[in-house]
């Protein structure tokens, strides 16, 4: 799981980190956050005390509430963790509004690399629930063609859609085997 902790995502960061903490503590998922750089937070979030885990996670990411370098975060993830196998055959969940400083072509190139490694890519964008929303932000528009599912995740109730997308296989079919969640 990769979570955007930039300024534009600040209203959703705690809720998403709670999801990451639960996934790490119960499903042995890997957790990363990014704004201007990628930070692995799996160890910090592995604690069963959510408040302590979230406090350690916040302390572990130096670029909290900064700008968003989506392509750079994806590139760092793939180069350091993805190619070594963390993303191979995994369900990769990205929590982000897709607002990024990067060139959309760079975002698309990194998403194409991730697509070749992952079993499924699920994008969670809290802005999707807004009336009239269209994925026009450069990073979001560039990433969307590589995603298997696009869910809103704007509320705790909407996160049930995320759980359903994780359980599904390609094209929304039920998964036939347990997959790693990243």
Secondary structure, 3 states (H helix, E strand, C coil): CEEECCHHHHHHHHHHHHHHHHHHHHHCCCCEEECCCEEECHHHHCCCCHHHHHHHHHHHCCCCCCCCCHHHHHHHHHHHHHHHHHCCCCEEEEECCCCCCCCHHHHHHHHHHHHHHCCEEEEECHHHHCCCCCCCCHHHHHHHCCCCEEECCCCCCCHHHHHHHHHECHHHCECCCCCCEC
